[in-house]
Amino acid sequence: MIFHYRKPDSQDGSAVHDLIKRCPPLDTNSLYCNLLQCTDFADTSIVAESSVGEIRGFISGYITPKSPDTLFIWQVALDQRCRGKGVALTMLTRLFDRYPKLRCLKTTISPSNKPSQRLFLSFFKQQGMAVEIREHFKSDVHLGGDHEDEVLYLGTKPDHSSMGDVKSDTGLHNYKTEDLSK
């Protein structure tokens, strides 16, 4: 399947909303929220559109004024039929590459969401980023006990060093990535 990757626009809000509803365990937001993601946050979001114009993938993100070198990824949604084909990794890479001055990418992932963990760890490895994984939002403290914990994943481009460590509170992700650009 061939995809066109682009910034979302106001016409995509409803399709994005429907896609997210079809992608449990993703949290669903209001249609209005998804519409804002497709308009006000379009520069830091991306869609994967099929050759017949169907939205099959969506990533939303933002860059805060406090951290202009960091892209936070809010949500990754991918149609079931497109999973395991590299579409999400391509979307994430193209979105990050829009901003050459970015040094960091961060996101939060629930412990049970193994596909998202694999996606982001693959991205960090592909980019040669050092990775830090730590507690962020606790279910019983921050999320009213109605949602799993959210674990922070932070990837940082090395400052011309040849090796990057993966740091984890749990010790589960201890591997090295080589900077092959030298």
PyMOL commands that set and color helices and strands:
alter all, ss='L'
color gray80, all
select helices_A, chain A and resi 10-21+31-39+42-44+80-82+87-97+114-127+139-142
alter helices_A, ss='H'
color red, helices_A
select strands_A, chain A and resi 3-6+46-50+55-62+70-78+104-109+130-137+150-156+163-168+176-178
alter strands_A, ss='S'
color yellow, strands_A
deselect
rebuild
show_as cartoon
